[in-house]
Amino acid sequence: MTTLIAITGALLAAALQARMPGLSWLAGVRLEFVPAVVVYGSFTLRRKQALLLAALAAMAQDALSAGPFGLSVLAYGLAALLITATREVLDRDLPWVQFGAGAMTCGTVAVLQFFVVGISFTLLFKLMLVALITGIVTVVLFFALDYFRLLWAPA
């Protein structure tokens, strides 16, 4: 049941991310919610469930974006593998760990897309800006989802 709720959340995050407009005051950068959901799932779920969540979230993001289909699956799957392998060492409750994992997951997807699209200084600036904003979104999402998880936990 937890996996079903996580997958539904990832699909909703992908739909919200695709629907939100770019922030004109931040050079047209869009908020990314899918990397934050993948990081949360990787820290919370078992490895097999986290990989399933990462793959489905990536496919949903690719289906709703103009980017090449399937490229995000590799990036999110790699991030989920690394996070699930090191989560015993990392403290998931520390905001800087959450921030770093969200920013690195977002950066991994962007770097892989650079190999397909090409790279420029403007894209590098946007990459750093999007990674920074995604790290902040990840910290906020961890707080909100942990709160709801405690709220809905069986007594």
C-alpha positions as CSV (number, residue, x, y, z in Angstrom):
1,M,0.0,0.0,0.0
2,T,2.9,2.4,0.8
3,T,4.3,1.8,-2.7
4,L,1.0,2.5,-4.3
5,I,0.7,5.8,-2.4
6,A,4.3,6.7,-3.3
7,I,3.7,6.0,-7.0
8,T,0.5,8.0,-7.0
9,G,2.4,10.9,-5.4
10,A,5.2,10.6,-8.0
11,L,2.6,10.8,-10.8
12,L,0.9,13.8,-9.3
13,A,4.3,15.5,-8.8
14,A,5.2,14.9,-12.5
15,A,1.8,16.3,-13.6
16,L,2.2,19.3,-11.3
17,Q,5.8,19.9,-12.5
18,A,4.7,19.7,-16.2
19,R,1.8,22.1,-15.6
20,M,3.7,24.8,-13.7
21,P,4.9,27.8,-15.7
22,G,8.6,28.9,-15.7
23,L,9.5,31.6,-13.2
24,S,10.3,34.6,-15.3
25,W,12.2,36.3,-12.4
26,L,14.5,33.3,-12.2
27,A,15.5,33.2,-15.9
28,G,12.5,31.0,-16.8
29,V,13.5,28.1,-14.5
30,R,10.7,25.7,-13.5
31,L,10.3,24.1,-10.1
32,E,11.1,20.4,-10.2
33,F,9.2,18.1,-7.8
34,V,9.9,14.7,-9.2
35,P,13.6,14.6,-8.0
36,A,12.4,15.4,-4.5
37,V,9.8,12.6,-4.6
38,V,12.4,10.2,-5.8
39,V,14.9,11.2,-3.1
40,Y,12.2,10.9,-0.4
41,G,11.2,7.5,-1.7
42,S,14.8,6.3,-1.8
43,F,15.3,7.3,1.8
44,T,12.0,5.8,3.0
45,L,11.2,2.7,0.9
46,R,13.1,-0.5,0.4
47,R,15.4,-0.8,-2.6
48,K,13.1,-2.6,-5.0
49,Q,10.2,-0.2,-4.2
50,A,12.5,2.8,-4.5
51,L,13.7,1.7,-7.9
52,L,10.1,1.1,-9.1
53,L,9.1,4.5,-7.9
54,A,12.1,6.1,-9.6
55,A,11.4,4.4,-12.9
56,L,7.7,5.2,-13.0
57,A,8.4,8.8,-11.9
58,A,11.0,9.2,-14.6
59,M,8.7,7.8,-17.3
60,A,5.9,10.1,-16.2
61,Q,8.3,13.1,-16.3
62,D,9.6,12.1,-19.7
63,A,6.1,11.5,-21.1
64,L,5.0,15.0,-20.0
65,S,8.1,16.8,-21.1
66,A,9.7,17.6,-24.4
67,G,12.9,15.8,-23.5
68,P,14.0,12.4,-24.9
69,F,12.0,9.6,-23.5
70,G,13.8,7.1,-21.2
71,L,16.8,9.2,-20.4
72,S,15.5,10.2,-16.9
73,V,15.0,6.6,-16.0
74,L,18.7,6.0,-16.0
75,A,19.4,9.1,-13.9
76,Y,16.7,8.6,-11.3
77,G,17.5,4.8,-11.1
78,L,21.2,5.6,-10.5
79,A,20.2,8.2,-7.8
80,A,17.8,5.7,-6.2
81,L,20.5,3.0,-6.2
82,L,23.1,5.3,-4.6
83,I,20.8,6.7,-2.0
84,T,19.4,3.3,-0.9
85,A,23.0,1.9,-0.8
86,T,24.2,4.8,1.5
87,R,21.1,5.5,3.6
88,E,22.5,3.5,6.5
89,V,25.4,5.9,6.7
90,L,23.4,9.1,6.0
91,D,21.0,10.7,8.5
92,R,17.8,11.3,6.4
93,D,16.5,13.8,9.0
94,L,19.4,16.3,8.4
95,P,18.3,19.1,6.1
96,W,21.7,19.4,4.4
97,V,21.6,15.7,3.5
98,Q,18.1,16.1,2.1
99,F,19.2,19.3,0.2
100,G,22.3,17.6,-1.2
101,A,20.5,14.5,-2.3
102,G,17.8,16.5,-4.1
103,A,20.3,18.8,-5.8
104,M,22.5,16.0,-6.9
105,T,19.5,14.0,-8.2
106,C,18.3,17.0,-10.2
107,G,21.9,17.7,-11.4
108,T,22.3,14.1,-12.6
109,V,19.2,14.3,-14.8
110,A,20.3,17.7,-16.2
111,V,23.8,16.5,-17.0
112,L,22.5,13.4,-18.9
113,Q,20.2,15.7,-20.9
114,F,23.2,18.0,-21.7
115,F,24.8,15.0,-23.5
116,V,21.7,14.8,-25.8
117,V,20.9,18.5,-26.2
118,G,24.3,20.2,-25.9
119,I,25.8,22.5,-23.4
120,S,26.3,26.2,-23.0
121,F,27.1,28.7,-20.2
122,T,23.4,29.7,-20.0
123,L,22.4,26.0,-19.5
124,L,25.1,25.6,-16.8
125,F,23.8,28.6,-14.9
126,K,20.2,27.2,-15.2
127,L,21.5,23.8,-14.0
128,M,23.0,25.3,-10.9
129,L,19.9,27.3,-10.2
130,V,17.5,24.4,-10.8
131,A,19.6,22.2,-8.5
132,L,19.6,24.8,-5.8
133,I,15.8,25.3,-6.0
134,T,15.2,21.5,-6.1
135,G,17.4,21.0,-3.0
136,I,15.2,23.5,-1.2
137,V,12.0,21.9,-2.5
138,T,13.3,18.5,-1.3
139,V,13.8,19.8,2.3
140,V,10.3,21.2,2.3
141,L,8.8,18.0,0.8
142,F,10.6,15.9,3.4
143,F,9.1,18.0,6.2
144,A,5.6,17.8,4.7
145,L,5.6,14.1,3.8
146,D,7.1,13.1,7.2
147,Y,4.3,15.1,8.8
148,F,1.6,13.4,6.8
149,R,3.2,10.0,7.4
150,L,3.0,10.5,11.1
151,L,-0.5,11.9,10.9
152,W,-1.8,8.9,8.9
153,A,0.2,6.2,10.8
154,P,-1.9,3.6,12.4
155,A,-2.1,3.9,16.2
